[in-house]
């Protein structure tokens, strides 16, 4: 019998091994450093043989039971929660998971049920919530996603359908509201969003539409309110923003304009009150706020001036009352406030 220890002072046994002629043969015990038993098993001619049992630290509660034959996992292996309830059941053949693998919630409900071949998922995998309701169904071929994939709402209505080819999403992806109404229709090619897409409000009205090319937005995009009125219009060229982005209030009044230059950079944002008056003007240079930002009351009267230099507030901020009087001035240097002046 051989004993090994965690350190040279030998206060804590690590292993107790039965040997014959220098080869493991007989019972085997492995201990945690705390002294509690971690693994119990048996060797025959240097190979694991029979049932090996793993234990939780500092208890005699079983963590896992694994059968071996000629040093390879063979047969049904079971794992447990510390409460003693099963957490996983898997079948091994020549050290590889083969057939059905099932994992459990501690309340006993199945969490995942998968089919394996040669230690990789092959076939249908079903995933459940802790009440036993199916929430996802995946299809694998030799360890990669292949074919129809589905997910479900808690009421068992279909939530999403998609198709995979050699591990990459391809074709039409459909999503649904819990009511069963269509939520979105998106196309993919070789893992990238490609082609037209549409999103819908639950009342059936179109919510958003546009087109992607090899994963990048391309062309005109439109968003709509549930009543069918336009909410936003944007344009892209090979994933880059172009022209003027427009957003609208539900009343139809313009809410905001975002203007881009020929280098795809924002040059100006103009926001509007719903009465049509300008609410804010922001200027940009090389992607950073630069120049004076103006803020206005709904009446159109100037409310605030805020100077920017290369993305940082720099200069004198002026705040006005609605009758045009200056009520505060603040001084900034490269984003840091350096002073304040208020009228007496």
Rosetta silent file (secondary structure, phi, psi, omega in degrees, C-alpha in Angstrom):
SEQUENCE: XXXXXXXXXXXXXXXXXXXXXXXXXXXXXXXXXXXXXXXXXXXXXXXXXXXXXXXXXXXXXXXXXXXXXXXXXXXXXXXXXXXXXXXXXXXXXXXXXXXXXXXXXXXXXXXXXXXXXXXXXXXXXXXXXXXXXXXXXXXXXXXXXXXXXXXXXXXXXXXXXXXXXXXXXXXXXXXXXXXXXXXXXXXXXXXXXXXXXXXXXXXXXXXXXXXXXXXXXXXXXXXXXXXXXXXXXXXXXXXXXXXXXXXXXXXXXXXXXXXXXXXXXXXXXXXXXXXXXXXXXXXXXXXXXXXXXXXXXXXXXXXXXXXXXXXXXXXXXXXXXXXXXXXXXXXXXXXXXXXXXXXX
SCORE:     score description
SCORE:     0.000 S_00000001
   1 L     0.000  134.659 -178.814    0.000    0.000    0.000 S_00000001
   2 E  -115.427  137.938  173.413    1.307    3.439   -0.978 S_00000001
   3 E  -118.058  137.891  171.744    0.357    6.761    0.609 S_00000001
   4 E  -117.651  156.697 -174.251    0.965   10.177   -0.915 S_00000001
   5 E  -128.996  162.123 -179.588    0.697   13.504    0.912 S_00000001
   6 L   -74.968  -24.483  175.460   -0.080   17.138    0.081 S_00000001
   7 L  -153.212  176.900 -172.192    3.308   18.335    1.414 S_00000001
   8 L   -68.621  -25.051 -179.981    6.549   17.071    2.907 S_00000001
   9 L   -72.886  -13.013  175.251    5.391   17.421    6.542 S_00000001
  10 L    57.886   39.093  176.637    2.774   14.722    5.743 S_00000001
  11 L   -79.698  -26.285 -174.866   -0.082   16.096    7.853 S_00000001
  12 L  -126.555  122.454  177.902   -2.718   15.393    5.185 S_00000001
  13 E   -72.812  134.920  177.560   -3.002   12.216    3.138 S_00000001
  14 E   -98.127  -48.961 -178.683   -3.652   12.775   -0.554 S_00000001
  15 E  -138.488  148.866  166.462   -3.941    9.188   -1.883 S_00000001
  16 E  -124.237  118.135 -171.253   -3.976    5.635   -0.596 S_00000001
  17 E  -125.658  128.861  171.554   -3.101    3.217   -3.381 S_00000001
  18 E   -88.358  132.213 -178.306   -2.872   -0.544   -3.322 S_00000001
  19 E  -132.064  153.758  170.726   -0.097   -1.807   -5.583 S_00000001
  20 E  -133.796  120.891 -178.581    1.392   -5.074   -6.736 S_00000001
  21 L    55.257   39.778  176.663    4.861   -5.038   -8.286 S_00000001
  22 L    78.408    5.469 -179.223    4.668   -1.252   -8.684 S_00000001
  23 E  -114.730  137.073  177.831    1.310   -1.382  -10.515 S_00000001
  24 E   -59.927  127.448 -178.124   -1.962   -0.076   -9.093 S_00000001
  25 E  -157.895  104.726 -178.104   -4.011   -3.110   -8.183 S_00000001
  26 E   123.871 -157.512 -174.118   -6.852   -2.968   -5.692 S_00000001
  27 E   -70.727  151.920  179.716   -8.659   -0.203   -3.870 S_00000001
  28 E  -134.708  131.762  177.823   -7.891    3.464   -4.498 S_00000001
  29 E  -130.080  132.437  177.079   -8.767    6.387   -2.224 S_00000001
  30 E  -124.188  135.654 -174.152   -8.202   10.075   -2.948 S_00000001
  31 E  -117.989  147.615  167.313   -8.732   12.757   -0.274 S_00000001
  32 L   -68.281  159.778 -179.754   -9.353   16.488   -0.239 S_00000001
  33 L   -62.799  -24.474  177.881   -6.690   18.481    1.562 S_00000001
  34 L   -71.020  -15.485  179.325   -9.205   18.986    4.379 S_00000001
  35 L   107.806  -11.851  179.439   -9.098   15.226    4.979 S_00000001
  36 L   -80.658  152.494 -176.873  -12.512   14.249    3.647 S_00000001
  37 E   -69.765  131.898 -179.275  -12.788   11.519    1.036 S_00000001
  38 E  -104.437  -44.379 -176.352  -12.923   12.816   -2.561 S_00000001
  39 E  -142.039  139.343  174.918  -12.804    9.667   -4.758 S_00000001
  40 E  -131.591  132.175  179.723  -13.171    5.959   -4.112 S_00000001
  41 E  -163.307 -161.730 -175.508  -12.538    3.260   -6.726 S_00000001
  42 E  -146.955  141.059  176.660  -10.630    0.173   -7.763 S_00000001
  43 E  -115.067  145.683  171.809   -7.741   -0.630  -10.112 S_00000001
  44 E  -129.695  116.230  179.828   -6.943   -3.904  -11.886 S_00000001
  45 L    52.582   42.484  176.113   -3.483   -4.186  -13.423 S_00000001
  46 L    85.139   -2.589 -178.151   -3.088   -0.401  -13.515 S_00000001
  47 E  -113.497  142.848  174.098   -6.489    0.290  -15.067 S_00000001
  48 E   -64.769  135.672 -176.111   -9.599    1.725  -13.457 S_00000001
  49 L  -145.880  130.675 -179.739  -12.166   -1.052  -13.171 S_00000001
  50 E    89.229 -157.820 -173.019  -15.682   -1.030  -11.770 S_00000001
  51 E   -89.976  128.608  170.133  -17.466    1.854  -10.137 S_00000001
  52 E  -104.985  136.854 -178.707  -15.657    5.054   -9.115 S_00000001
  53 E  -120.397  126.725  173.165  -17.478    7.350   -6.719 S_00000001
  54 E   -99.759  144.289 -178.506  -16.746   11.097   -6.299 S_00000001
  55 E  -120.371  151.223  172.772  -17.852   12.866   -3.101 S_00000001
  56 L   -66.550  150.027  179.472  -18.649   16.475   -2.232 S_00000001
  57 L   -59.499  137.189  172.130  -15.963   18.177   -0.084 S_00000001
  58 L    62.478   18.945  173.397  -16.212   17.616    3.670 S_00000001
  59 L  -140.580  170.767  172.233  -19.264   15.345    3.397 S_00000001
  60 L  -102.447   18.756 -179.138  -19.949   11.766    2.498 S_00000001
  61 L   -77.849  135.376 -176.560  -22.549   12.891   -0.039 S_00000001
  62 E   -74.737  128.253  176.317  -22.130   11.374   -3.482 S_00000001
  63 E   -92.717  -41.875 -174.916  -21.231   13.807   -6.259 S_00000001
  64 E  -157.558  144.083  173.349  -20.857   11.342   -9.143 S_00000001
  65 E  -122.166  122.196 -176.018  -20.915    7.621   -9.865 S_00000001
  66 E  -131.443  122.830  176.743  -18.951    6.491  -12.931 S_00000001
  67 E   -86.173  141.590  178.683  -18.465    2.909  -14.134 S_00000001
  68 E  -124.355  149.694  171.873  -15.144    1.922  -15.749 S_00000001
  69 E  -141.094  118.658 -179.712  -14.014   -1.025  -17.817 S_00000001
  70 L    54.823   44.394  175.493  -10.348   -1.396  -18.749 S_00000001
  71 L    72.727   12.451  178.410   -9.657    2.245  -17.738 S_00000001
  72 E  -123.899  143.889  175.419  -12.486    3.657  -19.871 S_00000001
  73 E   -62.927  132.201 -175.183  -15.859    5.016  -18.850 S_00000001
  74 L  -150.633  114.988  179.160  -18.415    2.400  -19.787 S_00000001
  75 E   109.260 -160.519 -173.312  -22.112    2.431  -18.987 S_00000001
  76 E   -88.835  122.236  175.167  -24.407    4.833  -17.159 S_00000001
  77 E  -104.302  136.457 -179.073  -22.768    7.653  -15.163 S_00000001
  78 E  -124.769  135.876  174.277  -24.875    9.593  -12.654 S_00000001
  79 E  -116.033  156.124 -172.476  -24.177   12.962  -11.022 S_00000001
  80 E  -135.782  152.090  166.247  -26.012   14.423   -8.031 S_00000001
  81 L   -74.912  164.335 -179.292  -26.782   17.672   -6.271 S_00000001
  82 L   -64.186  -21.024  176.743  -25.571   17.894   -2.696 S_00000001
  83 L   -72.109  -12.276 -178.053  -29.171   17.254   -1.671 S_00000001
  84 L    99.502   -8.878  179.242  -28.857   13.800   -3.200 S_00000001
  85 L   -79.918  147.575 -176.552  -31.155   14.509   -6.138 S_00000001
  86 E   -66.529  139.878  176.067  -29.842   13.632   -9.621 S_00000001
  87 E  -110.839  -25.967 -179.961  -28.220   16.432  -11.645 S_00000001
  88 E  -159.776  143.843  172.941  -27.106   14.441  -14.732 S_00000001
  89 E  -131.127  125.372 -179.657  -27.366   11.023  -16.298 S_00000001
  90 E  -138.084  148.489  177.948  -25.096   10.085  -19.214 S_00000001
  91 E  -109.101  129.408 -179.010  -24.244    6.861  -20.993 S_00000001
  92 E  -111.121  145.674  172.819  -20.628    6.155  -21.962 S_00000001
  93 E  -137.569  116.584 -177.796  -19.207    3.749  -24.502 S_00000001
  94 L    52.765   45.653  174.684  -15.411    3.407  -24.715 S_00000001
  95 L    76.148    5.582 -179.231  -14.926    6.688  -22.806 S_00000001
  96 E  -117.387  140.361  174.362  -17.287    8.626  -25.106 S_00000001
  97 E   -67.286  129.829 -176.299  -20.781    9.900  -24.333 S_00000001
  98 E  -139.597  126.176 -179.572  -23.107    7.861  -26.511 S_00000001
  99 E    93.197 -143.019 -171.338  -26.870    8.117  -26.683 S_00000001
 100 E   -88.197  134.401  171.531  -28.969   10.242  -24.373 S_00000001
 101 E  -118.493  127.640 -177.672  -27.575   12.774  -21.884 S_00000001
 102 E  -125.379  129.349  171.509  -30.060   14.279  -19.425 S_00000001
 103 E  -112.223  154.371 -172.966  -29.477   17.106  -16.954 S_00000001
 104 E  -127.451  152.298  163.338  -31.942   18.031  -14.204 S_00000001
 105 L   -77.561  160.477 -178.150  -33.031   20.965  -12.087 S_00000001
 106 L   -67.912  -19.063  177.061  -32.771   20.302   -8.376 S_00000001
 107 L   -79.525    0.359  176.999  -36.575   20.170   -8.196 S_00000001
 108 L   100.010  -14.653  179.391  -36.420   17.050  -10.360 S_00000001
 109 L   -72.536  147.478  177.070  -37.590   18.585  -13.635 S_00000001
 110 E   -70.280  132.197  176.070  -35.519   17.876  -16.732 S_00000001
 111 E   -92.852  -47.407 -177.391  -33.319   20.827  -17.748 S_00000001
 112 E  -145.899  138.104  176.104  -31.773   19.445  -20.928 S_00000001
 113 E  -128.768  117.476 -173.647  -32.179   16.258  -22.935 S_00000001
 114 E  -132.016  151.840  174.872  -29.601   15.687  -25.683 S_00000001
 115 E  -105.801  129.352 -177.989  -28.544   12.925  -28.039 S_00000001
 116 E  -118.193  151.932  171.800  -24.793   12.286  -28.360 S_00000001
 117 E  -144.206  126.735 -178.090  -22.617   10.297  -30.725 S_00000001
 118 L    54.370   41.278  173.813  -18.840    9.978  -30.275 S_00000001
 119 L    72.561   10.995  177.812  -18.921   12.471  -27.394 S_00000001
 120 E  -129.666  151.047  177.376  -20.565   15.252  -29.438 S_00000001
 121 E   -59.466  133.994 -179.873  -24.199   16.353  -29.809 S_00000001
 122 E  -151.095  103.841 -175.299  -25.806   14.577  -32.738 S_00000001
 123 E   117.316 -151.231 -173.992  -29.533   14.881  -33.246 S_00000001
 124 E   -90.098  133.765  168.755  -32.123   16.775  -31.210 S_00000001
 125 E  -115.089  128.229  178.620  -31.375   18.648  -27.976 S_00000001
 126 E  -114.001  135.644 -179.520  -34.367   19.839  -25.964 S_00000001
 127 E  -119.956  133.974 -175.479  -34.113   22.498  -23.240 S_00000001
 128 E  -121.900  156.121  171.675  -36.815   22.981  -20.596 S_00000001
 129 L   -84.500  178.147 -173.189  -37.552   25.549  -17.888 S_00000001
 130 L   -75.093    3.760  173.338  -37.768   24.528  -14.236 S_00000001
 131 L  -105.966    2.777  177.701  -41.490   23.850  -14.621 S_00000001
 132 L    88.700   10.293 -178.926  -40.913   21.283  -17.350 S_00000001
 133 L   -90.126  131.272  179.530  -42.017   23.502  -20.236 S_00000001
 134 E   -65.522  125.656 -179.846  -40.053   23.156  -23.480 S_00000001
 135 E  -116.799  -17.213 -179.279  -38.274   26.462  -24.260 S_00000001
 136 E  -157.471  143.154  176.301  -35.784   25.474  -26.971 S_00000001
 137 E  -132.983  120.047 -177.967  -35.164   22.720  -29.473 S_00000001
 138 E  -115.648  149.284  178.370  -31.786   22.470  -31.217 S_00000001
 139 E  -120.648  127.053 -178.328  -30.661   20.171  -34.004 S_00000001
 140 E  -120.514  152.917  170.229  -27.013   19.048  -34.278 S_00000001
 141 E  -136.916  114.365 -178.964  -24.964   17.076  -36.729 S_00000001
 142 L    53.021   42.196  173.669  -21.520   15.952  -35.551 S_00000001
 143 L    88.268   -4.874  178.707  -21.387   18.647  -32.890 S_00000001
 144 E  -120.595  152.097 -179.937  -22.485   21.640  -34.999 S_00000001
 145 E   -64.220  136.236 -178.537  -25.912   23.161  -35.471 S_00000001
 146 L  -152.174  127.913  176.338  -27.695   21.830  -38.536 S_00000001
 147 E    88.572 -157.043 -173.060  -31.251   22.245  -39.751 S_00000001
 148 E   -72.418  131.508  174.550  -34.284   23.700  -38.001 S_00000001
 149 E  -119.547  139.695 -177.104  -33.836   25.413  -34.598 S_00000001
 150 E  -137.200  144.834  169.640  -36.821   26.485  -32.509 S_00000001
 151 E  -130.187  159.096 -170.172  -37.468   28.394  -29.280 S_00000001
 152 E  -132.919  149.780  171.712  -40.755   28.795  -27.418 S_00000001
 153 L   -75.294  163.069  178.023  -42.590   31.254  -25.188 S_00000001
 154 L   -57.797  -23.590  177.587  -43.620   30.120  -21.679 S_00000001
 155 L   -87.471   10.580  177.327  -47.141   29.522  -23.030 S_00000001
 156 L    76.971    0.838  172.814  -45.592   27.035  -25.538 S_00000001
 157 L   -69.280  145.825  178.523  -46.230   29.321  -28.516 S_00000001
 158 E   -61.970  134.883  179.190  -43.353   29.356  -30.987 S_00000001
 159 E  -104.492  -38.786 -176.591  -40.975   32.274  -30.302 S_00000001
 160 E  -156.162  140.139  171.322  -38.328   31.843  -33.004 S_00000001
 161 E  -128.136  139.487  178.224  -37.481   29.568  -35.907 S_00000001
 162 E  -150.524  163.400  179.378  -34.168   29.533  -37.766 S_00000001
 163 E  -126.090  140.200  179.797  -32.151   27.225  -39.996 S_00000001
 164 E  -121.261  146.673  175.002  -28.469   26.347  -39.822 S_00000001
 165 E  -132.135  114.960 -178.702  -26.134   24.845  -42.357 S_00000001
 166 L    54.090   42.763  174.931  -22.768   23.521  -41.133 S_00000001
 167 L    85.060   -0.958 -179.691  -22.993   25.635  -37.982 S_00000001
 168 E  -116.901  139.604  179.458  -23.945   28.883  -39.713 S_00000001
 169 E   -69.566  134.004 -177.908  -27.341   30.502  -39.741 S_00000001
 170 L  -144.452  144.015  175.350  -28.886   30.536  -43.221 S_00000001
 171 E    87.677 -158.743 -171.993  -32.208   31.490  -44.710 S_00000001
 172 E   -86.023  131.523  173.776  -35.238   33.090  -43.112 S_00000001
 173 E  -108.717  126.851 -179.983  -35.472   33.676  -39.343 S_00000001
 174 E  -116.676  133.980  172.494  -38.970   34.234  -37.999 S_00000001
 175 E  -121.262  154.494 -173.232  -39.828   35.530  -34.529 S_00000001
 176 E  -135.481  149.811  169.839  -43.270   35.692  -32.943 S_00000001
 177 L   -73.686  164.405 -179.985  -45.084   37.436  -30.133 S_00000001
 178 L   -62.884  -22.949  177.379  -46.500   35.311  -27.337 S_00000001
 179 L   -72.900  -14.327 -176.909  -49.896   35.833  -28.943 S_00000001
 180 L   100.907   -9.263  179.123  -48.651   33.962  -32.023 S_00000001
 181 L   -73.859  148.288 -179.363  -48.497   37.035  -34.241 S_00000001
 182 E   -65.827  132.762  179.752  -45.422   37.515  -36.425 S_00000001
 183 E  -104.966  -40.578  179.199  -42.806   39.817  -34.828 S_00000001
 184 E  -156.464  156.824  178.763  -39.975   39.820  -37.363 S_00000001
 185 E  -138.148  111.349 -171.998  -38.794   38.278  -40.626 S_00000001
 186 E  -130.730  140.097 -179.525  -35.019   38.398  -41.218 S_00000001
 187 E  -107.816  142.632  179.558  -32.833   36.763  -43.853 S_00000001
 188 E  -130.313  152.965  175.232  -29.335   35.352  -43.353 S_00000001
 189 E  -141.814  118.423  178.511  -26.627   33.984  -45.611 S_00000001
 190 L    52.423   42.367  175.294  -23.607   32.071  -44.301 S_00000001
 191 L    90.143   -7.571 -177.976  -24.008   33.518  -40.811 S_00000001
 192 E  -114.348  143.033  174.157  -24.571   37.137  -41.871 S_00000001
 193 E   -63.769  129.831 -173.485  -27.785   39.091  -42.101 S_00000001
 194 E  -152.754  124.689  179.929  -28.418   39.469  -45.806 S_00000001
 195 E   101.366 -170.492 -175.428  -31.411   40.729  -47.745 S_00000001
 196 E   -71.555  148.845  171.972  -34.663   42.364  -46.696 S_00000001
 197 E  -137.504  153.647  177.746  -35.956   42.316  -43.133 S_00000001
 198 E  -140.808  137.938  171.936  -39.220   43.381  -41.548 S_00000001
 199 E  -118.600  148.839 -174.018  -40.297   43.895  -37.942 S_00000001
 200 E  -127.537  146.134  166.633  -43.937   44.183  -36.874 S_00000001
 201 L   -73.873  160.952 -176.837  -45.935   45.684  -34.035 S_00000001
 202 L   -66.903  -19.549  176.559  -48.208   43.217  -32.293 S_00000001
 203 L   -79.139    1.085  178.150  -51.214   44.832  -33.987 S_00000001
 204 L    96.574  -13.060  178.608  -49.801   43.650  -37.327 S_00000001
 205 L   -70.738  145.669  177.305  -48.575   47.052  -38.495 S_00000001
 206 E   -64.112  134.656  179.664  -45.044   47.184  -39.916 S_00000001
 207 E  -103.397  -36.572 -178.864  -42.584   48.487  -37.266 S_00000001
 208 E  -158.690  146.192  176.886  -39.321   48.567  -39.226 S_00000001
 209 E  -148.857  150.668 -179.906  -38.041   47.587  -42.640 S_00000001
 210 E   179.088 -164.078 -175.445  -34.751   47.685  -44.462 S_00000001
 211 E  -146.061  140.318  176.085  -32.077   45.633  -46.160 S_00000001
 212 E  -116.063  150.541  173.969  -28.715   44.158  -45.196 S_00000001
 213 E  -131.106  113.081 -179.942  -25.831   43.110  -47.395 S_00000001
 214 L    52.093   41.823  175.394  -23.301   40.665  -45.918 S_00000001
 215 L    91.639   -7.502 -178.377  -24.100   41.807  -42.375 S_00000001
 216 E  -110.156  140.244  173.888  -24.107   45.557  -43.058 S_00000001
 217 E   -63.375  140.311 -175.945  -27.151   47.820  -43.385 S_00000001
 218 L  -148.715  120.853 -179.635  -27.497   49.005  -46.965 S_00000001
 219 E    98.049 -159.905 -173.912  -30.055   51.389  -48.417 S_00000001
 220 E   -89.141  135.537  174.364  -33.066   53.039  -46.790 S_00000001
 221 E  -115.221  140.241  177.983  -34.439   51.980  -43.404 S_00000001
 222 E  -132.171  138.069  173.285  -37.858   53.023  -42.133 S_00000001
 223 E  -117.728  150.558 -175.035  -39.465   52.726  -38.705 S_00000001
 224 E  -134.677  148.330  171.596  -43.165   53.202  -38.003 S_00000001
 225 L   -73.600  162.802  178.950  -45.441   53.869  -35.047 S_00000001
 226 L   -58.672  -22.033  178.019  -48.151   51.275  -34.275 S_00000001
 227 L   -84.389    1.698  177.435  -50.657   53.547  -36.041 S_00000001
 228 L    95.010   -8.590 -179.948  -48.655   53.253  -39.281 S_00000001
 229 L   -76.333  149.497 -177.315  -47.163   56.754  -39.234 S_00000001
 230 E   -67.690  133.754  178.488  -43.452   57.138  -39.991 S_00000001
 231 E  -106.385  -36.553 -176.974  -41.178   57.277  -36.936 S_00000001
 232 E  -157.550  144.623  172.969  -37.704   57.310  -38.497 S_00000001
 233 E  -131.443  125.104  178.086  -35.961   57.250  -41.890 S_00000001
 234 E  -133.271  160.444  179.272  -32.249   56.455  -42.193 S_00000001
 235 E  -135.762  143.827 -179.591  -29.916   55.580  -45.064 S_00000001
 236 E  -136.006  153.769  173.308  -26.745   53.488  -45.256 S_00000001
 237 E  -133.271  110.584 -177.784  -24.149   52.584  -47.830 S_00000001
 238 L    52.134   42.852  175.905  -22.198   49.393  -47.110 S_00000001
 239 L    88.233   -5.833 -177.391  -22.878   49.809  -43.379 S_00000001
 240 E  -106.129  139.930 -178.403  -21.996   53.517  -43.215 S_00000001
 241 E   -70.939  139.669  178.753  -24.557   56.287  -42.550 S_00000001
 242 L  -134.408  154.613  173.682  -25.268   58.682  -45.407 S_00000001
 243 L    68.080 -149.750 -176.288  -27.378   61.756  -45.927 S_00000001
 244 E  -109.103  121.005  172.991  -29.872   63.061  -43.387 S_00000001
 245 E   -81.316  137.493 -179.408  -31.485   60.818  -40.783 S_00000001
 246 E  -125.170  133.703  170.555  -35.023   61.932  -39.923 S_00000001
 247 E  -125.723  154.661 -170.888  -37.148   61.066  -36.891 S_00000001
 248 E  -133.397  150.513  166.941  -40.744   62.150  -36.256 S_00000001
 249 L   -72.720  162.134  179.653  -43.255   62.614  -33.480 S_00000001
 250 L   -64.509  -21.154  177.337  -46.355   60.457  -33.718 S_00000001
 251 L   -72.057  -14.969 -177.343  -48.201   63.617  -34.750 S_00000001
 252 L   103.912  -13.081  177.975  -46.068   63.702  -37.909 S_00000001
 253 L   -69.697  146.868  177.153  -43.955   66.696  -36.851 S_00000001
 254 E   -65.665  132.709  177.523  -40.184   66.377  -37.303 S_00000001
 255 E  -100.184  -38.835 -177.684  -38.458   65.399  -34.041 S_00000001
 256 E  -159.724  144.705  170.832  -34.809   65.309  -35.125 S_00000001
 257 E  -119.816  132.292  173.834  -32.484   65.636  -38.109 S_00000001
 258 E  -120.291  117.850 -171.894  -29.019   64.102  -38.106 S_00000001
 259 E  -105.830  130.888  179.645  -26.870   65.304  -41.016 S_00000001
 260 E  -113.280  149.134  176.481  -23.821   63.389  -42.324 S_00000001
 261 L   -91.162 -175.722 -176.682  -21.094   64.594  -44.653 S_00000001
 262 L   -69.776  -10.824  178.076  -19.595   62.721  -47.617 S_00000001
 263 L   -98.635   13.457  176.324  -17.127   61.049  -45.233 S_00000001
 264 L    70.976   14.058  178.758  -20.044   59.462  -43.293 S_00000001
 265 L   -94.857  146.617  174.168  -19.395   61.679  -40.253 S_00000001
 266 E   -69.578  131.779  175.688  -22.123   63.543  -38.348 S_00000001
 267 E  -110.092  -28.141 -177.978  -21.892   67.291  -38.968 S_00000001
 268 E  -159.144  142.949  170.189  -25.058   68.554  -37.288 S_00000001
 269 E  -123.275  129.325  176.588  -28.018   67.395  -35.208 S_00000001
 270 E  -122.038  118.663  177.059  -31.146   69.533  -35.056 S_00000001
 271 E  -104.920  150.609 -174.618  -33.889   68.562  -32.583 S_00000001
 272 E  -126.339  145.820  166.528  -37.384   70.063  -32.642 S_00000001
 273 L   -71.058  160.228 -177.176  -40.184   70.703  -30.204 S_00000001
 274 L   -67.756  -16.360  176.290  -43.439   69.089  -31.267 S_00000001
 275 L   -80.692    0.971  177.633  -44.757   72.550  -32.190 S_00000001
 276 L    97.416  -12.136  178.811  -42.154   72.672  -34.970 S_00000001
 277 L   -75.950  148.037  177.664  -39.790   75.105  -33.247 S_00000001
 278 E   -65.246  132.481  178.601  -36.093   74.177  -33.000 S_00000001
 279 E  -100.221  -34.724 -176.812  -35.286   72.679  -29.589 S_00000001
 280 E  -159.673  143.737  172.908  -31.517   72.099  -29.945 S_00000001
 281 E  -128.009  124.328  178.619  -28.702   72.476  -32.477 S_00000001
 282 E  -120.461  135.485  179.317  -25.481   70.519  -32.091 S_00000001
 283 E  -111.954  147.497 -176.089  -22.456   70.892  -34.364 S_00000001
 284 E  -132.591  154.046  173.213  -19.759   68.279  -34.986 S_00000001
 285 E  -145.324  124.045 -179.026  -16.298   68.048  -36.484 S_00000001
 286 L    53.707   39.064  175.510  -14.482   64.771  -37.121 S_00000001
 287 L    85.197   -5.534  179.692  -17.051   62.903  -35.040 S_00000001
 288 E  -113.946  148.190  173.530  -16.788   65.163  -31.970 S_00000001
 289 E   -60.112  133.610 -176.270  -19.040   67.977  -30.818 S_00000001
 290 L  -154.284  131.235 -176.837  -17.403   71.209  -31.935 S_00000001
 291 E    99.284 -169.146 -174.792  -18.679   74.754  -31.990 S_00000001
 292 E   -85.634  130.672  168.808  -21.691   76.264  -30.231 S_00000001
 293 E   -95.696  128.434 -179.605  -24.612   74.087  -29.105 S_00000001
 294 E  -110.277  135.379  176.261  -27.845   76.095  -28.996 S_00000001
 295 E  -122.668  138.985 -173.958  -30.887   75.153  -26.888 S_00000001
 296 E  -126.878  149.770  170.532  -34.277   76.849  -27.318 S_00000001
 297 L   -71.420  161.126  175.861  -37.537   77.219  -25.438 S_00000001
 298 L   -56.925  -22.400  178.220  -40.717   75.920  -27.169 S_00000001
 299 L   -73.506  -16.165 -175.131  -41.430   79.550  -27.976 S_00000001
 300 L   100.985   -9.442  179.991  -38.270   79.688  -30.097 S_00000001
 301 L   -72.249  140.816  179.835  -36.473   81.958  -27.636 S_00000001
 302 E   -63.359  132.292 -178.511  -32.808   81.077  -26.964 S_00000001
 303 E  -108.904  -34.477 -174.526  -32.384   79.149  -23.694 S_00000001
 304 E  -159.136  145.245  169.616  -28.705   78.181  -23.627 S_00000001
 305 E  -122.142  129.659 -177.760  -25.407   78.471  -25.477 S_00000001
 306 E  -135.330  111.041 -175.381  -22.773   75.824  -24.789 S_00000001
 307 E   -84.864  136.524  176.837  -19.403   75.989  -26.600 S_00000001
 308 E  -120.398  148.683  173.323  -17.522   72.791  -27.518 S_00000001
 309 E  -138.329  112.730 -179.763  -13.990   72.260  -28.765 S_00000001
 310 L    50.018   47.605  173.760  -13.031   68.807  -30.044 S_00000001
 311 L    88.198   -3.718 -179.138  -15.653   67.036  -27.915 S_00000001
 312 E  -122.349  145.192  176.760  -15.107   68.986  -24.684 S_00000001
 313 E   -66.493  128.321 -175.559  -16.953   72.002  -23.278 S_00000001
 314 L  -150.560  116.319 -178.578  -14.623   74.961  -23.720 S_00000001
 315 E   121.834 -151.073 -174.851  -15.478   78.607  -23.259 S_00000001
 316 E  -107.467  120.229  172.079  -18.452   80.379  -21.702 S_00000001
 317 E   -85.002  131.065  179.110  -21.796   78.654  -21.200 S_00000001
 318 E  -120.405  130.926  179.197  -24.650   81.138  -21.197 S_00000001
 319 E  -117.209  132.964 -173.706  -28.118   80.376  -19.790 S_00000001
 320 E  -117.195  152.711  167.788  -31.058   82.683  -20.580 S_00000001
 321 L   -80.923  168.861 -176.638  -34.513   83.319  -19.206 S_00000001
 322 L   -70.345  -15.781  176.107  -37.401   83.114  -21.633 S_00000001
 323 L   -91.716    6.185  172.109  -37.497   86.917  -21.867 S_00000001
 324 L    97.463    3.077 -179.498  -33.893   86.919  -23.114 S_00000001
 325 L   -86.485  142.115  175.381  -31.986   87.901  -19.967 S_00000001
 326 E   -73.126  124.604 -179.979  -28.754   86.099  -19.032 S_00000001
 327 E  -109.240  -11.789  177.277  -29.339   84.274  -15.732 S_00000001
 328 E  -165.161  144.657  171.764  -26.024   82.390  -15.479 S_00000001
 329 E  -131.109  130.332  176.910  -22.595   82.151  -17.059 S_00000001
 330 E  -122.684  144.623 -174.949  -20.228   79.267  -16.438 S_00000001
 331 E  -111.335  134.877 -177.535  -16.635   79.106  -17.617 S_00000001
 332 E  -130.529  146.071  171.687  -14.968   75.934  -18.937 S_00000001
 333 E  -130.993  111.328  179.302  -11.493   74.954  -20.048 S_00000001
 334 L    48.224   49.670  174.312  -11.238   71.650  -21.948 S_00000001
 335 L    89.989   -9.976 -178.300  -14.230   70.128  -20.159 S_00000001
 336 E  -105.367  132.647  177.455  -13.457   71.396  -16.661 S_00000001
 337 E   -70.564  130.425 -177.568  -15.550   74.075  -14.950 S_00000001
 338 E  -119.789   -8.086 -179.775  -13.344   76.999  -13.957 S_00000001
 339 E  -177.168  166.968 -178.120  -15.810   79.642  -12.828 S_00000001
 340 E  -144.943  137.685  175.356  -19.387   80.817  -12.399 S_00000001
 341 E  -135.910  126.187  177.353  -21.026   84.227  -12.766 S_00000001
 342 L  -121.535  145.737  179.827  -24.602   85.022  -11.886 S_00000001
 343 L   -66.924  146.226 -179.499  -26.302   88.437  -12.218 S_00000001
 344 L   -78.829    0.000    0.000  -26.769   90.341   -8.975 S_00000001
